[in-house]
Amino acid sequence: MNPLFQRLALITGRDGLEKIARTRVLVIGLGGVGGWCAEALVRSGIGKIGIVDFDTIADSNINRQIQATSRTVGQAKADVLKERLTEINPGCEVSAWNAVFSRENAGQFGIENADYVIDAIDILNCKLDLIEASIAAGATLFSSMGMAQKTDPTRIRVADIWKTHGCPLARLVRENLRKRNFSGGFTAVYSDESIARQGEITYTQDGYGNRKITNGSVVTVTACAGMILASLVLCDITERQ
C-alpha cells in the first residue's frame, strides 16, 4: 500500500483504495472551485487526472485559487497546478492542457477515456459544450454552478440539474440546455444562498476566451464547492453514501 494513503485506507479499505487508484478524472476549469477539487482528488489517491484551463494566474486569483501565489502570478494555471499535484503524489499521472474547452476541440482531452468529468467552467457556452460532450461519452459528470457573490458555504447543495434552484448560473444552464434539446440528467453542486444584487451577476454567452463580468468571490465558498465535487467522485467510486 502507498504510505501516502494509509489514513484513507482506514476508511475505504484496500479494495476501495485500489479502485480510486485505477480511476481517471478530468477537471476542466481550474479557478476557485476546480483547483481545490483537483487537489483533493490527488490527495485522495486518484491514479490519473487531466486538468484543463486556458488562463494565467493574476493577482486577483490569490484570494481563492490554490495554485495562485505571489510567485506564480503570470504563469499558466494548468502548468502550475500540474507541478503542485505531481509534488503531492509523484505516482499520479497528471496531464495538463492550456486550452479553452469547446465543442470544436472536445476530442483532444480524452473525455471518452475518463471515468469522471468535473465541470468547473464559468463561460456558459463552453460549459454547455462540456456537459453535452461528457454525457455523450458516457462519463459520470459532476458540474459546479455559480459560487460568485456567495458567502455562506453551508448553503451549498447537491441535486440533479433540473432540481436546482436559487442559482442564476444554474437557471441559465437549464434554459440553454432546453434550447439545445438536451434532456439528460447530471449532478450539480450549487448554492441556494440569496444574492442581494442579483442583477450584477452576468455570465457571458459567447466566447472561447472571453471572460464573464467580474463578480466577488471568497475562498470559503469556492473551496468548499471543490471539496464537495471531489467527495462526490470518491464516494461514487467506493459506493459510499
URJO-V977894 format. One record per helix or strand. SS is the DSSP state (2 for helix, 1 for strand). FROM is the first residue (numbers start at 1). TO is the last residue. If there is no record, write none. Layout:
SS|FROM|TO  SS|FROM|TO
//
This chain:
2|3|21  1|24|28  2|34|43  1|48|52  1|56|56  2|59|61  1|76|76  2|77|88  1|93|97  2|106|109  2|111|113  1|116|119  2|124|137  1|140|144  2|153|155  1|156|160  2|161|163  2|168|179  1|187|191  2|198|200  2|219|238
//
